[in-house]
Amino acid sequence: MNNSVGIVETKYLHIDEPLTLDSGKVLSEYDIAYETYGELNSDKSNALLVLHALTGDAHAAGKHHPTDKKVGWWDDMIGPNKAFDTNKYFIISSNMLGGCSGTTGPSSINPETGKEYGLKFPVITVGDAVKVQKKLIDFLGVKKLMVAGGSMGGMQALEWSTTHSDMVEACIIIASTSKLSTQAIAFNAVGRNAILSDPNFNDGNYYHCEKQPERGLSIARMVGHITYLCEEAMQNKFARRFQDKDKPDFDFNIDFEVESYLEHQGKIFVNRFDANSYLYITKAVDYYDTAQGYGTLEKAFANSHAKFLIISFTSDWLFPTYQSKEIVNALIKAHKDVSFCEIQSPCGHDAFLLEFETQTKIIKSFLNKVNHI
């Protein structure tokens, strides 16, 4: 296809120097999995870092092999003439610290023991993830940067805009928040407890065991997936229809289509994600608060030179529009250049992955303004 980035390769950068984390713990060395799309220009000023959501990875666009049926998680948004236009921009995507898709995390080998870290991996923050990303950006020779992300990716973009304000020229925050609500933290806590309570969790040391904590991770995904949808989306997709029957069985097996759907989502998730990574990344999200260390959200943005685009969705009850408006209002009070758009959508929080046509128009217009095109 003419508007595809085509076949891409995930690359790996090894950093053989210590990284001091926000907890005070130190990683002696670490790896970063990343992909790039498009070309870096001569003055190294057209780079755009896209930041993935909770269970994403570095594979944001294209295919790894010609026979792959699945493309990258933001393939609708990255490519020639798309929202993140690879004819203009050098797009970078990396796997988050603590993940399980190439960047160092709890399933990685601890160089001190020769075994997987497991729960000996240090607890991380969104700030720590950005520290690792900065190492990658420096390695690639980027001088100026634009950042964009949805959900947890938006949190990372916010962190970039505050901690590297001299470098970030544009910041796109989609379906995100400056800090989790108490309700969102509660959902994450239920997911973690499902994993920790799984009889096969084995204190996180399950990598070479015959049985894995699949049920706990599956339930965590089911709980999380409910928050990515909304009442309207679930009603439209499932209503109260029975699964492969026209009346209930009067037992505790699956009766409804929505039950079957969640069960399926849980089962396929365990094939691609690590239970320990789920613990660590959800905890990092829980801890994140843009204003922390600054006093107020307005003060957090005081030194930023970026232009901001904030996008929310009407049916997103995980990160509702009022949370986006809190960011917008703080930016206005800080006298920053900010654009805001609330998109009408029945897709819930997942809209940032699905409503690509509307987002494309908004993002292209914004980036054209930023780059004076």
C-alpha positions in Angstrom: 0.0 0.0 0.0 1.2 3.5 -0.9 0.4 4.9 2.6 2.1 2.1 4.6 5.5 2.3 6.1 6.0 -1.2 4.8 8.2 -3.8 6.4 10.0 -2.6 9.5 12.5 -4.1 11.9 12.6 -3.6 15.6 16.1 -2.5 16.7 17.7 -2.7 20.1 20.0 -0.3 21.8 22.1 -1.5 24.8 23.1 1.1 27.4 26.0 -0.1 29.4 25.9 2.6 32.1 24.0 2.8 35.3 20.6 4.5 35.5 19.4 5.9 38.8 15.7 5.5 39.1 13.2 7.8 41.0 13.1 5.1 43.8 16.8 5.5 44.3 17.5 2.0 43.0 20.0 1.7 40.1 19.9 -0.4 36.9 23.5 -1.2 36.0 22.6 -1.7 32.3 19.5 -1.9 30.1 18.2 -2.4 26.6 15.8 -0.3 24.6 13.6 -1.8 21.8 12.7 0.7 19.2 11.5 1.3 15.6 11.8 4.3 13.3 9.8 5.4 10.3 10.7 8.1 7.8 14.1 9.9 7.6 15.8 12.3 10.0 16.4 15.6 8.2 19.8 17.3 8.0 19.4 19.6 11.0 17.9 16.7 13.0 14.7 18.8 13.8 11.9 16.7 12.3 11.8 13.9 14.9 8.5 12.9 16.5 8.4 10.4 19.3 5.1 8.4 19.6 4.5 6.9 23.0 2.5 3.7 23.6 -0.3 3.0 26.0 -0.3 0.5 28.9 0.3 -2.8 27.0 1.8 -1.4 23.8 5.2 -1.9 22.4 7.7 -0.4 19.9 5.9 -1.8 16.9 3.7 1.2 16.1 3.3 0.9 12.3 3.9 -1.4 9.4 4.6 -5.2 9.5 7.6 -7.2 10.6 7.1 -9.7 7.8 5.2 -9.6 4.5 2.9 -12.4 5.7 1.9 -10.7 8.9 -1.8 -10.1 9.2 -1.4 -7.7 12.1 0.1 -4.2 11.7 1.5 -1.9 14.3 -0.8 -0.5 17.0 -1.0 3.0 15.4 -0.6 2.0 11.8 -3.7 4.0 10.8 -1.9 7.1 12.1 1.7 6.6 11.0 2.8 6.6 7.3 2.9 8.7 4.2 0.2 11.4 4.2 -1.2 10.1 7.5 -1.5 12.1 10.7 2.1 11.4 11.5 3.4 11.8 8.0 6.6 9.9 7.3 7.1 12.1 4.2 7.8 15.0 6.6 8.7 13.5 10.0 11.1 11.0 11.4 8.9 8.9 13.7 10.4 7.1 16.6 8.6 4.5 18.8 10.1 2.6 21.7 9.0 0.0 24.2 8.6 1.3 27.7 11.0 0.5 30.5 9.5 -2.4 32.5 7.8 -3.8 29.5 8.2 -7.3 28.0 8.8 -6.5 24.3 12.5 -5.9 24.2 13.1 -3.1 26.6 14.5 -4.2 30.0 11.8 -5.3 32.4 11.1 -8.0 35.0 11.3 -10.8 32.4 14.8 -9.6 31.4 18.0 -11.3 32.7 19.5 -9.7 35.8 23.2 -9.4 35.0 24.0 -9.8 38.7 22.3 -13.2 39.0 22.0 -14.6 35.4 18.3 -15.2 36.0 15.2 -13.2 35.3 14.7 -10.2 37.5 11.1 -11.1 38.5 10.0 -9.1 41.5 13.7 -8.1 42.1 13.3 -5.6 39.3 13.0 -2.1 40.8 9.7 -0.4 40.9 9.7 2.2 38.1 7.9 5.5 37.3 6.8 7.3 34.1 9.7 9.6 34.8 12.1 6.7 34.7 10.6 5.6 31.3 11.3 9.0 29.9 14.9 8.9 31.2 15.4 5.8 29.1 13.7 7.3 26.1 16.0 10.3 26.3 19.0 8.0 26.0 17.5 6.6 22.8 16.8 10.1 21.4 20.4 11.2 22.2 21.7 8.1 20.5 19.7 8.9 17.3 21.2 12.4 17.3 17.9 14.2 17.6 18.2 17.9 18.6 14.6 19.0 18.6 11.6 16.8 19.3 7.8 16.5 19.0 6.1 14.0 21.3 2.7 12.4 21.0 0.8 9.7 22.9 -2.6 8.4 23.9 -3.6 7.2 27.4 -0.3 6.3 29.2 1.5 7.6 26.2 0.0 11.0 26.9 1.4 10.9 30.4 4.9 10.2 29.0 4.4 13.1 26.5 3.5 15.4 29.4 6.6 14.2 31.3 8.7 15.0 28.2 7.2 18.5 28.0 8.1 19.3 31.6 11.5 17.6 32.1 12.9 18.3 28.7 11.2 21.6 28.0 14.2 23.0 26.1 14.0 20.2 23.5 10.3 19.6 23.0 8.6 21.8 20.4 5.2 20.2 20.2 3.3 18.0 22.5 0.1 16.0 21.5 -1.9 14.5 24.4 -4.7 12.2 23.5 -7.3 10.6 25.8 -5.0 11.1 28.8 -4.6 12.8 32.1 -2.1 14.6 34.3 -2.8 12.0 37.1 -5.1 9.0 37.6 -8.3 9.4 39.4 -8.9 7.3 42.5 -11.3 5.1 40.6 -8.7 4.4 37.9 -6.1 3.5 40.6 -8.7 1.2 42.1 -9.2 -0.7 38.8 -5.4 -1.1 38.5 -5.3 -2.4 42.1 -7.9 -5.1 41.3 -5.9 -6.2 38.2 -2.7 -6.5 40.2 -4.4 -8.4 43.0 -5.8 -10.9 40.4 -2.2 -11.6 39.3 -0.7 -11.7 42.8 -3.5 -14.1 44.0 -3.0 -16.5 41.1 -1.7 -19.8 42.6 0.8 -20.1 39.8 2.3 -16.6 40.4 5.1 -18.1 42.6 6.3 -14.7 44.0 7.0 -13.6 40.4 9.4 -16.5 39.7 7.3 -18.4 37.2 9.3 -18.1 34.0 10.5 -21.6 34.0 7.5 -23.2 35.6 5.2 -25.6 33.8 2.2 -23.4 34.9 2.1 -19.6 34.5 -0.2 -17.1 36.3 -2.4 -17.0 33.2 -5.7 -16.8 35.0 -4.7 -13.9 37.1 -3.3 -12.0 34.1 -6.4 -12.8 32.1 -8.7 -11.4 34.8 -6.5 -8.3 35.1 -6.9 -7.8 31.3 -10.7 -8.4 31.5 -11.0 -5.7 34.2 -8.9 -3.3 32.3 -10.7 -3.9 29.0 -14.0 -2.9 30.6 -12.5 0.5 31.3 -11.4 0.9 27.7 -15.0 0.6 26.4 -18.1 2.4 27.6 -21.8 1.6 28.2 -22.8 2.7 24.7 -20.0 0.7 23.0 -20.8 -2.4 25.0 -24.5 -2.0 24.4 -24.0 -1.5 20.6 -21.6 -4.5 20.4 -23.3 -7.0 22.7 -26.5 -5.8 24.2 -27.8 -8.6 26.4 -27.5 -11.3 23.7 -26.8 -14.8 24.8 -23.7 -16.6 23.4 -24.7 -19.3 20.9 -28.1 -19.9 22.5 -31.4 -18.3 23.0 -31.9 -18.9 26.7 -29.8 -19.2 29.9 -28.2 -22.4 31.1 -28.8 -21.6 34.8 -25.2 -22.3 35.8 -22.1 -20.2 36.3 -20.6 -20.8 32.8 -20.7 -18.2 30.1 -24.2 -17.1 29.2 -23.8 -13.7 27.5 -21.8 -12.5 24.5 -20.1 -9.9 26.6 -18.8 -12.6 28.9 -17.4 -14.6 26.0 -15.8 -11.5 24.6 -14.0 -10.6 27.8 -12.9 -14.2 28.3 -11.4 -14.1 24.8 -9.6 -10.9 25.4 -8.1 -12.3 28.5 -6.9 -15.5 26.8 -5.2 -13.8 23.9 -3.6 -11.2 26.2 -1.6 -13.8 28.1 0.1 -14.9 24.9 1.7 -11.5 24.4 2.2 -9.9 27.8 4.1 -10.7 31.0 2.2 -10.7 34.3 5.1 -9.0 36.2 5.3 -6.3 33.6 1.6 -5.6 34.1 2.3 -5.2 37.9 5.1 -2.7 37.3 3.6 -0.6 34.5 0.2 -0.2 36.2 2.1 0.9 39.4 4.1 3.5 37.4 0.8 4.8 35.9 -0.7 5.0 39.4 2.3 7.0 40.7 2.3 9.6 37.9 1.3 13.1 38.7 2.6 15.9 36.4 2.3 18.5 39.1 4.4 16.5 41.6 7.5 18.4 42.5 6.2 21.6 41.1 3.4 22.4 43.5 0.7 23.0 40.8 0.0 21.9 37.3 0.4 25.5 36.1 3.9 25.7 37.6 4.8 22.3 36.0 4.4 23.9 32.6 6.2 27.2 33.5 9.4 26.5 31.5 7.8 24.7 28.6 8.3 26.2 25.1 6.1 23.6 23.3 2.9 24.1 21.5 0.2 21.7 22.9 -2.6 19.9 21.3 -5.0 18.2 23.8 -7.7 15.7 22.4 -10.4 14.0 24.5 -13.4 11.9 23.6 -17.0 12.3 24.8 -17.5 8.7 25.9 -14.1 8.2 27.6 -15.0 7.5 31.2 -11.5 6.3 32.2 -9.8 9.6 31.3 -12.9 11.9 30.9 -12.8 15.2 29.2 -12.7 17.2 32.4 -9.2 15.8 33.0 -8.0 17.0 29.6 -9.6 20.4 30.4 -7.6 20.6 33.7 -4.4 20.3 31.5 -5.7 22.9 29.1 -6.6 25.4 31.9 -3.2 25.0 33.5 -1.5 25.7 30.2 -3.7 28.8 29.6 -2.8 30.1 33.1 0.9 29.4 32.3 0.4 31.5 29.1 1.3 28.6 26.8 0.1 27.9 23.2 -2.6 25.2 23.5 -5.3 23.8 21.3 -8.1 21.6 22.5 -10.7 19.4 20.8 -13.3 17.0 22.3 -14.2 14.4 19.7 -17.7 12.9 19.6 -17.3 9.2 19.8 -19.1 6.1 21.0 -15.9 4.1 21.4 -14.9 4.9 25.0 -11.3 5.2 25.9 -10.2 3.1 23.0 -11.3 5.9 20.7 -7.7 7.1 20.5 -6.9 3.9 18.6 -10.1 3.8 16.5 -11.1 7.4 15.6 -8.2 7.9 13.3 -9.9 9.9 10.5 -11.0 12.7 12.8 -7.8 12.7 14.7 -5.8 12.8 11.5 -7.4 16.1 10.3 -6.8 17.7 13.7 -3.3 16.5 14.1 -2.1 17.3 10.6 -3.5 20.9 11.0 -1.7 21.3 14.3 1.6 20.0 13.1 1.4 22.2 10.0 1.0 25.2 12.3 3.9 24.0 14.5 6.2 23.6 11.5 4.9 26.6 9.6 3.9 24.4 6.6 
